[in-house]
Amino acid sequence: MRKLSSATDPGTLASWIDGGYEGGDRALAAHARRVMLEEVGPSVHMRGLLEFSNECRCDCFYCGIRSSNGRANRFSLSVDEIERVALDCLASGFGSMTIQSGERRDEAFLEFVEHSLVRIKAATRCADLPDGLGITLCVGEQSRETFERFFEAGAHRYLLRIETSDPGLFRRLHPARQRFDRRVRALQDLKEIGYQVGTGVMIGIPGQDSTSLVRDIEFFHAIDADMIGMGPYIAADGTAAVEMERRGLRPEGSARERLTISLRMIAATRIALPDVNIAATTALQALSPTGREAGLAFGANVMMPIVTPQTNRQAYQLYDGKPCIDEDADACSSCTARRAAFVGRPVTYNQWGDAPHAIRVPKEAV
Ligand code: 5AD
């Protein structure tokens, strides 16, 4: 595994995550912001986040939409509905969308995703965006051929969290058929195909400590990630609550502690990997009303206002207390922009907002 630069050696990063940054967390945040300003600039990039289906073949023990949750009200939007949301994103000035769902691998689903990508691209080409909206896809582990298909259809970024880079911890969180090595292989496939690749972890999993979190950062570096999305690990409803209890997987530490560690992790990641895009995730806001602003203050530079139709939001509850369930897309768009302005950051409109890391690194070097 490639190592990080000596400026951010593992011991130093671990001490920061444990709260030992000299001058405290405010000074750590200021350091991360200095690096951010220098490497990626002050702007916050917006991606409209559309959760288009909660049907899922996976059974992650911690997830509210796991396949064994019979109480989840399953839904899938139509291609027309997806296209309509894409046009709304365009009208809101978002240069990019993130399109997320549960994981399925049946041909009907793959065709549906492919078709949706083609439709979004065709519908959103305009003077400001000659190649249409930038599309980040987030539909789980797929075969290399499928990833290639989706790339051809117009997705140029892909999010696939490793959830934890510790294989033992990964095994405790997932059924045996969901394999750590396959997740890593998928990330490598995505990179080789030419996607800008995003990954990330949950923070506050029982058994996870600062050493493990530093290994997560080293993992991001080793797979040459372009984008990082991380958030606190949160209790979930239904069968996930039962599994968490049964397997000793209830979130560790208070909500405040998990939020604090998550913010330190964002800052440490920004300092260790200066030119990547880092999201201020919705999960931060589940633990504090101003969690996403705090994420920006600790070095994040991407926000993903939810644009899922209001009627479907309740059914996409990955964890308890997910915010914005009662809001609609307009409310989320203006609220997110206000949050960025509140911490003094400009918002970019009508641009894809790719990470400098993705643009700088020649593909041959991967
Ligand atoms: N707590 C925090 N994050 C969760 N996710 C799913 N369930 C939970 C939970 N209980 C996150 C996972 C997944 C992303 C879509 O949502 O990291 O990759």
Residues whose N, C-alpha, C, O or C-beta is under 5 A from the ligand:
A	BS01	5AD	Y62 C63 G64 R161 M202 P232 Y233 I234 A235 A236 L318 Y319
